[in-house]
């Protein structure tokens, strides 16, 4: 491990701090920028010199020493002896009982001091690459972090792990997690890193940075508040335009940028086979569409509707146009365009009615037909019709005066019960009216063709 790596990662190396958590916190407090480890280190003072333990031979008493009594004259015999016994005749085990508890207390204090000094450890602590040596009485890593006021979360890395026992000479390293809002090749995600630099974070995330576009320099430091990082790796994109293919390597953020880097200019309504603002993928082929479009205004007829009305005065099968229909007129705007020289189907953009159509009204007969006309049966009506109109029910003479199979004029037709024009009535109705006319006037209404009625 190089000196720079030791300064950055401490004695554990970069692999001890690889972090894979992917979620960002909902918010990062501003005061989180200064970790607790950056405060002045708390150095434990050297222990005081051990206390000398008094031996049991020392006289220890919690009672005040009695003042010496004045010596009595030798005379007095037994009374003087009693006084001497009261001063010096006390049993030795009573004195020992008074001395023993006090000696034990002193010995306990002396022994405790010796144990306390024995648990003091010299430990090397590294926090985000900043190392310092300190003394601690903590039994394990968790206790050391608590003593130093270092709060760690699930995105932070500690080596060795919390709970590991400590011994003098051990090294403990802490790396705080940093949120990174990563946008990699157009895809956004949120990750955490324990690396203090952009370069280290990219290595942790396995992002290939060679030839890539980075929104921040690789040497930029990442604070506890994190940062937003946009990375666009180098990709191969093929642009097809004007019958020619161009393959380029690019860090472009949009298809439009990649097309421009290929030396192709989009003009007017030109576009691409994929959305111009989409992200260009590695190996993608983009086709440039040369578009020429224009608008055209046309006038188109509006067909009229036909309304049929029942009429009990007309024989069944007879239809008479009471009111002719009339087409309307509208103005339609179409958008016409060609793509790479090929004309597309016109697309309607607007329509305006200039004249509304008029509905056609047709009367439909419902009256039952008579079975026959007395006095007119047995005649050759087909021969008469062929002579008058060529057998055509809707025939009209050049003057417009006579119409139908038997060339009725309008006055005669209506006098026979017909309505409308004779040429608009059915062939059956026209024949019945002709028979009625024959009953009234014979063959005289048909001076030229009338004789055919009698030819079979």
C-alpha positions as semicolon CSV with decimal commas, in nm:
position;residue;x (nm);y (nm);z (nm)
1;X;0,000;0,000;0,000
2;X;0,141;0,340;-0,102
3;X;0,193;0,630;0,133
4;X;-0,102;0,822;-0,023
5;X;-0,329;0,522;0,023
6;X;-0,216;0,488;0,387
7;X;-0,295;0,853;0,447
8;X;-0,639;0,812;0,284
9;X;-0,750;0,474;0,410
10;X;-0,533;0,412;0,721
11;X;-0,380;0,072;0,800
12;X;-0,676;-0,127;0,652
13;X;-0,645;-0,024;0,290
14;X;-0,925;0,082;0,049
15;X;-1,100;-0,257;0,047
16;X;-1,200;-0,228;0,413
17;X;-1,442;0,052;0,327
18;X;-1,628;-0,072;0,019
19;X;-1,988;0,020;0,069
20;X;-2,283;-0,093;-0,139
21;X;-2,586;0,075;0,022
22;X;-2,793;0,241;-0,254
23;X;-3,047;0,463;-0,083
24;X;-3,015;0,828;-0,003
25;X;-3,155;0,971;0,318
26;X;-3,452;1,199;0,278
27;X;-3,242;1,488;0,396
28;X;-2,892;1,569;0,514
29;X;-2,850;1,814;0,801
30;X;-2,624;2,105;0,735
31;X;-2,433;2,056;1,062
32;X;-2,345;1,703;0,945
33;X;-2,067;1,856;0,739
34;X;-1,839;1,861;1,049
35;X;-1,813;1,514;1,198
36;X;-1,758;1,471;1,564
37;X;-1,417;1,323;1,497
38;X;-1,290;1,662;1,372
39;X;-1,324;1,810;1,721
40;X;-1,014;1,824;1,937
41;X;-0,912;1,479;2,056
42;X;-0,977;1,404;2,417
43;X;-0,643;1,291;2,570
44;X;-0,665;1,093;2,895
45;X;-0,421;1,232;3,165
46;X;-0,137;1,011;3,293
47;X;-0,238;0,826;3,614
48;X;-0,108;0,955;3,949
49;X;0,183;0,773;4,118
50;X;0,072;0,468;4,314
51;X;-0,013;0,520;4,680
52;X;0,218;0,354;4,930
53;X;0,035;0,095;5,132
54;X;0,102;0,111;5,510
55;X;0,194;-0,218;5,672
56;X;-0,004;-0,385;5,945
57;X;0,280;-0,309;6,186
58;X;0,179;0,054;6,184
59;X;-0,044;0,168;6,463
60;X;-0,369;0,294;6,317
61;X;-0,644;0,412;6,545
62;X;-0,951;0,622;6,501
63;X;-0,963;0,698;6,878
64;X;-0,781;0,996;7,023
65;X;-0,474;0,903;7,226
66;X;-0,534;0,940;7,601
67;X;-0,316;1,187;7,785
68;X;-0,059;1,018;8,015
69;X;-0,159;1,004;8,375
70;X;0,087;1,146;8,635
71;X;0,288;0,879;8,806
72;X;0,163;0,787;9,150
73;X;0,406;0,740;9,439
74;X;0,524;0,388;9,494
75;X;0,340;0,380;9,815
76;X;-0,013;0,271;9,788
77;X;0,059;-0,090;9,687
78;X;-0,262;-0,251;9,543
79;X;-0,431;0,071;9,434
80;X;-0,136;0,166;9,219
81;X;-0,126;-0,182;9,069
82;X;-0,491;-0,155;8,964
83;X;-0,421;0,169;8,787
84;X;-0,131;0,015;8,597
85;X;-0,345;-0,281;8,489
86;X;-0,613;-0,052;8,354
87;X;-0,359;0,117;8,127
88;X;-0,143;-0,169;8,006
89;X;-0,334;-0,480;8,082
90;X;-0,567;-0,468;7,766
91;X;-0,583;-0,794;7,560
92;X;-0,374;-0,791;7,235
93;X;-0,654;-0,939;7,007
94;X;-0,874;-0,633;7,065
95;X;-0,606;-0,407;6,919
96;X;-0,571;-0,631;6,614
97;X;-0,947;-0,617;6,551
98;X;-0,930;-0,241;6,546
99;X;-0,633;-0,229;6,306
100;X;-0,742;-0,497;6,054
101;X;-1,040;-0,319;5,882
102;X;-0,844;0,000;5,837
103;X;-0,551;-0,185;5,687
104;X;-0,778;-0,373;5,447
105;X;-0,928;-0,047;5,321
106;X;-0,583;0,094;5,248
107;X;-0,476;-0,230;5,078
108;X;-0,794;-0,231;4,861
109;X;-0,735;0,125;4,746
110;X;-0,378;0,045;4,658
111;X;-0,474;-0,272;4,471
112;X;-0,756;-0,092;4,276
113;X;-0,518;0,175;4,160
114;X;-0,284;-0,090;4,028
115;X;-0,570;-0,260;3,826
116;X;-0,691;0,072;3,683
117;X;-0,347;0,159;3,550
118;X;-0,314;-0,186;3,398
119;X;-0,625;-0,133;3,167
120;X;-0,503;0,190;3,011
121;X;-0,438;0,127;2,633
122;X;-0,259;0,330;2,369
123;X;-0,474;0,309;2,050
124;X;-0,438;0,463;1,704
125;X;-0,771;0,610;1,584
126;X;-0,829;0,714;1,221
127;X;-1,145;0,911;1,132
128;X;-1,192;0,977;0,759
129;X;-0,816;0,944;0,713
130;X;-0,716;1,170;1,003
131;X;-0,504;0,971;1,250
132;X;-0,422;1,032;1,612
133;X;-0,294;0,826;1,902
134;X;-0,485;0,832;2,230
135;X;-0,517;0,649;2,560
136;X;-0,839;0,476;2,649
137;X;-0,981;0,248;2,918
138;X;-1,249;0,108;2,678
139;X;-1,270;-0,270;2,652
140;X;-1,383;-0,283;2,287
141;X;-1,431;-0,074;1,971
142;X;-1,786;0,026;2,064
143;X;-1,667;0,165;2,397
144;X;-1,389;0,359;2,226
145;X;-1,638;0,522;1,984
146;X;-1,868;0,612;2,274
147;X;-1,580;0,761;2,472
148;X;-1,480;0,976;2,174
149;X;-1,840;1,086;2,101
150;X;-1,834;0,930;1,754
151;X;-2,184;0,845;1,632
152;X;-2,199;0,601;1,341
153;X;-2,488;0,488;1,121
154;X;-2,565;0,203;0,884
155;X;-2,386;0,374;0,593
156;X;-2,063;0,423;0,791
157;X;-1,773;0,175;0,797
158;X;-1,578;0,076;1,112
159;X;-1,274;-0,152;1,119
160;X;-1,242;-0,364;1,316
161;X;-1,616;-0,415;1,369
162;X;-1,791;-0,268;1,674
163;X;-1,771;-0,505;1,970
164;X;-1,418;-0,622;1,884
165;X;-1,195;-0,632;2,194
166;X;-0,920;-0,370;2,219
167;X;-0,559;-0,415;2,322
168;X;-0,284;-0,162;2,352
169;X;-0,129;-0,092;2,012
170;X;-0,449;-0,164;1,815
171;X;-0,564;0,060;1,530
172;X;-0,929;0,157;1,469
173;X;-1,051;0,328;1,153
174;X;-1,386;0,503;1,090
175;X;-1,518;0,608;0,749
176;X;-1,838;0,813;0,735
177;X;-2,085;0,743;0,454
178;X;-2,155;1,016;0,200
179;X;-2,467;1,034;-0,020
180;X;-2,408;1,059;-0,395
181;X;-2,691;1,144;-0,637
182;X;-2,551;0,960;-0,938
183;X;-2,680;1,008;-1,293
184;X;-2,504;0,740;-1,501
185;X;-2,571;0,745;-1,876
186;X;-2,909;0,910;-1,828
187;X;-3,025;0,680;-1,545
188;X;-3,050;0,837;-1,201
189;X;-2,994;0,650;-0,875
190;X;-2,887;0,726;-0,520
191;X;-2,586;0,555;-0,362
192;X;-2,363;0,588;-0,056
193;X;-1,985;0,589;-0,050
194;X;-1,722;0,600;0,223
195;X;-1,463;0,744;-0,012
196;X;-1,370;1,110;0,048
197;X;-1,305;1,176;-0,325
198;X;-1,494;1,142;-0,654
199;X;-1,225;0,910;-0,793
200;X;-1,254;0,672;-0,497
201;X;-1,634;0,677;-0,512
202;X;-1,628;0,581;-0,882
203;X;-1,399;0,289;-0,804
204;X;-1,628;0,177;-0,522
205;X;-1,928;0,184;-0,757
206;X;-1,742;0,007;-1,037
207;X;-1,792;0,293;-1,284
208;X;-1,547;0,305;-1,574
209;X;-1,434;0,665;-1,582
210;X;-1,176;0,644;-1,862
211;X;-1,294;0,862;-2,149
212;X;-1,614;0,951;-1,964
213;X;-1,766;1,291;-1,905
214;X;-1,773;1,385;-1,535
215;X;-1,964;1,681;-1,394
216;X;-1,701;1,705;-1,116
217;X;-1,326;1,645;-1,129
218;X;-1,201;1,309;-1,007
219;X;-0,989;1,478;-0,741
220;X;-1,281;1,669;-0,591
221;X;-1,348;1,587;-0,229
222;X;-1,689;1,463;-0,113
223;X;-1,810;1,620;0,211
224;X;-2,042;1,460;0,462
225;X;-2,336;1,630;0,286
226;X;-2,254;1,442;-0,038
227;X;-2,284;1,573;-0,392
228;X;-2,462;1,524;-0,727
229;X;-2,253;1,355;-0,997
230;X;-2,334;1,321;-1,368
231;X;-2,134;1,055;-1,553
232;X;-2,161;0,987;-1,927
233;X;-1,944;0,702;-2,051
234;X;-1,807;0,694;-2,404
235;X;-2,043;0,524;-2,652
236;X;-2,041;0,427;-3,022
237;X;-2,334;0,578;-3,216
238;X;-2,408;0,548;-3,591
239;X;-2,586;0,836;-3,765
240;X;-2,760;0,766;-4,099
241;X;-2,822;1,086;-4,298
242;X;-2,855;1,174;-4,665
243;X;-2,766;0,819;-4,775
244;X;-2,447;0,802;-4,569
245;X;-2,355;0,632;-4,239
246;X;-2,130;0,802;-3,984
247;X;-2,010;0,615;-3,670
248;X;-1,869;0,825;-3,387
249;X;-1,762;0,777;-3,024
250;X;-1,931;1,032;-2,804
251;X;-2,020;1,145;-2,452
252;X;-2,327;1,333;-2,582
253;X;-2,621;1,374;-2,346
254;X;-2,886;1,375;-2,624
255;X;-2,937;1,225;-2,969
256;X;-2,946;1,577;-3,112
257;X;-2,595;1,645;-2,974
258;X;-2,466;1,315;-3,117
259;X;-2,608;1,400;-3,461
260;X;-2,438;1,740;-3,453
261;X;-2,108;1,579;-3,345
262;X;-2,138;1,354;-3,653
263;X;-2,142;1,668;-3,868
264;X;-2,511;1,649;-3,960
265;X;-2,731;1,959;-3,933
266;X;-3,103;1,940;-3,865
267;X;-3,295;2,210;-4,051
268;X;-3,655;2,327;-4,041
269;X;-3,884;2,030;-3,974
270;X;-3,606;1,769;-3,987
271;X;-3,612;1,514;-3,706
272;X;-3,466;1,175;-3,610
273;X;-3,594;0,818;-3,593
274;X;-3,580;0,838;-3,211
275;X;-3,673;1,144;-3,002
276;X;-3,397;1,404;-3,046
277;X;-3,382;1,472;-2,671
278;X;-3,349;1,103;-2,573
279;X;-3,022;0,957;-2,443
280;X;-2,803;0,793;-2,711
281;X;-2,720;0,430;-2,623
282;X;-2,403;0,241;-2,705
283;X;-2,434;0,074;-3,048
284;X;-2,747;0,269;-3,138
285;X;-2,826;0,368;-3,500
286;X;-3,003;0,701;-3,548
287;X;-3,164;0,788;-3,882
288;X;-3,206;1,153;-3,977
289;X;-3,543;1,227;-4,140
290;X;-3,548;1,515;-4,388
291;X;-3,899;1,654;-4,365
292;X;-4,069;1,896;-4,604
293;X;-4,428;1,987;-4,521
294;X;-4,697;2,230;-4,634
295;X;-5,070;2,291;-4,588
296;X;-5,341;2,271;-4,853
297;X;-5,702;2,399;-4,836
298;X;-5,971;2,212;-5,028
299;X;-6,349;2,258;-5,074
300;X;-6,545;1,937;-5,045
301;X;-6,922;1,865;-5,090
302;X;-7,127;1,747;-4,796
303;X;-7,378;1,475;-4,901
304;X;-7,744;1,538;-4,817
305;X;-7,961;1,298;-4,621
306;X;-8,282;1,139;-4,757
307;X;-8,595;1,143;-4,545
308;X;-8,877;0,903;-4,640
309;X;-9,236;0,989;-4,543
310;X;-9,532;0,752;-4,574
311;X;-9,815;0,871;-4,801
312;X;-10,150;0,687;-4,798
313;X;-10,264;0,854;-5,123
314;X;-9,993;0,678;-5,323
315;X;-10,000;0,317;-5,428
316;X;-9,757;0,083;-5,265
317;X;-9,424;0,080;-5,444
318;X;-9,467;0,440;-5,552
319;X;-9,208;0,697;-5,431
320;X;-9,237;1,065;-5,508
321;X;-8,967;1,322;-5,430
322;X;-9,148;1,598;-5,247
323;X;-8,838;1,813;-5,188
324;X;-8,512;1,753;-5,369
325;X;-8,198;1,737;-5,156
326;X;-7,901;1,967;-5,194
327;X;-7,537;1,898;-5,107
328;X;-7,356;2,122;-4,865
329;X;-7,001;2,257;-4,888
330;X;-6,708;2,259;-4,644
331;X;-6,352;2,387;-4,641
332;X;-6,089;2,138;-4,523
333;X;-5,724;2,209;-4,438
334;X;-5,476;1,924;-4,490
335;X;-5,112;1,896;-4,385
336;X;-4,903;1,731;-4,654
337;X;-4,543;1,627;-4,602
338;X;-4,265;1,424;-4,757
339;X;-4,007;1,231;-4,550
340;X;-3,678;1,164;-4,726
341;X;-3,860;1,232;-5,054
342;X;-4,157;0,997;-4,991
343;X;-4,501;1,160;-4,973
344;X;-4,714;1,059;-4,677
345;X;-5,092;1,035;-4,652
346;X;-5,248;1,383;-4,603
347;X;-5,343;1,460;-4,246
348;X;-5,658;1,665;-4,186
349;X;-5,596;1,956;-3,949
350;X;-5,915;2,168;-3,973
351;X;-6,261;2,170;-4,128
352;X;-6,517;2,450;-4,168
353;X;-6,875;2,420;-4,304
354;X;-6,946;2,683;-4,569
355;X;-7,298;2,564;-4,659
356;X;-7,515;2,311;-4,480
357;X;-7,675;2,033;-4,689
358;X;-8,055;2,023;-4,744
359;X;-8,238;1,701;-4,670
360;X;-8,432;1,537;-4,952
361;X;-8,793;1,439;-4,867
362;X;-8,947;1,140;-5,045
363;X;-9,309;1,027;-5,018
364;X;-9,357;0,652;-5,004
365;X;-9,694;0,511;-5,113
366;X;-9,886;0,280;-4,879
367;X;-10,223;0,259;-5,066
368;X;-10,326;-0,084;-5,190
369;X;-10,337;-0,120;-5,567
370;X;-10,666;-0,208;-5,747
371;X;-10,664;-0,555;-5,897
372;X;-10,780;-0,429;-6,240
373;X;-10,959;-0,148;-6,429
374;X;-11,284;-0,261;-6,585
375;X;-11,302;-0,191;-6,958
376;X;-10,924;-0,163;-7,004
377;X;-10,803;-0,518;-6,950
378;X;-10,685;-0,741;-7,228
379;X;-10,518;-0,458;-7,423
380;X;-10,152;-0,453;-7,527
381;X;-10,026;-0,188;-7,285
382;X;-9,668;-0,302;-7,331
383;X;-9,681;-0,224;-7,701
384;X;-9,824;0,122;-7,629
385;X;-9,546;0,197;-7,376
386;X;-9,279;0,080;-7,620
387;X;-9,417;0,310;-7,885
388;X;-9,457;0,616;-7,658
389;X;-9,140;0,601;-7,443
390;X;-8,940;0,304;-7,555
391;X;-9,065;0,121;-7,246
392;X;-8,881;0,357;-7,009
393;X;-9,083;0,461;-6,697
394;X;-8,873;0,776;-6,638
395;X;-8,864;0,899;-6,999
396;X;-8,931;1,270;-7,064
397;X;-8,989;1,425;-7,410
398;X;-8,743;1,694;-7,533
399;X;-8,983;1,975;-7,442
400;X;-9,022;1,850;-7,085
401;X;-9,401;1,851;-7,117
402;X;-9,467;1,479;-7,127
403;X;-9,321;1,205;-6,913
404;X;-9,338;0,840;-6,813
405;X;-9,424;0,519;-7,000
406;X;-9,730;0,667;-7,163
407;X;-9,612;1,028;-7,190
408;X;-9,864;1,196;-6,959
409;X;-9,873;1,572;-6,930
410;X;-9,889;1,697;-6,571
411;X;-10,251;1,814;-6,588
412;X;-10,379;1,483;-6,720
413;X;-10,173;1,289;-6,465
414;X;-10,316;1,478;-6,170
415;X;-10,671;1,453;-6,305
416;X;-10,630;1,078;-6,283
417;X;-10,533;1,095;-5,911
418;X;-10,158;1,104;-5,957
419;X;-9,924;1,330;-5,753
420;X;-9,590;1,477;-5,842
421;X;-9,461;1,400;-6,186
422;X;-9,567;1,090;-6,383
423;X;-9,209;0,991;-6,462
424;X;-9,137;0,971;-6,085
425;X;-9,411;0,714;-6,027
426;X;-9,368;0,339;-6,060
427;X;-9,443;0,159;-6,387
428;X;-9,740;-0,016;-6,224
429;X;-9,898;0,311;-6,116
430;X;-9,845;0,469;-6,456
431;X;-10,017;0,171;-6,622
432;X;-10,318;0,195;-6,389
433;X;-10,355;0,567;-6,461
434;X;-10,327;0,496;-6,835
435;X;-10,602;0,236;-6,810
436;X;-10,828;0,488;-6,629
437;X;-10,756;0,741;-6,905
438;X;-10,849;0,481;-7,170
439;X;-11,181;0,415;-6,993
440;X;-11,255;0,787;-7,008
441;X;-11,130;0,878;-7,354
442;X;-11,038;0,562;-7,539
443;X;-10,716;0,559;-7,741
444;X;-10,745;0,927;-7,842
445;X;-10,479;1,055;-7,594
446;X;-10,228;0,851;-7,805
447;X;-10,315;0,941;-8,162
448;X;-10,002;0,788;-8,314
449;X;-9,942;0,485;-8,089
450;X;-10,301;0,415;-7,970
451;X;-10,376;0,155;-8,242
452;X;-10,104;-0,072;-8,094
453;X;-10,331;-0,141;-7,796
454;X;-10,530;-0,378;-8,019
455;X;-10,234;-0,556;-8,175
456;X;-10,122;-0,879;-8,010
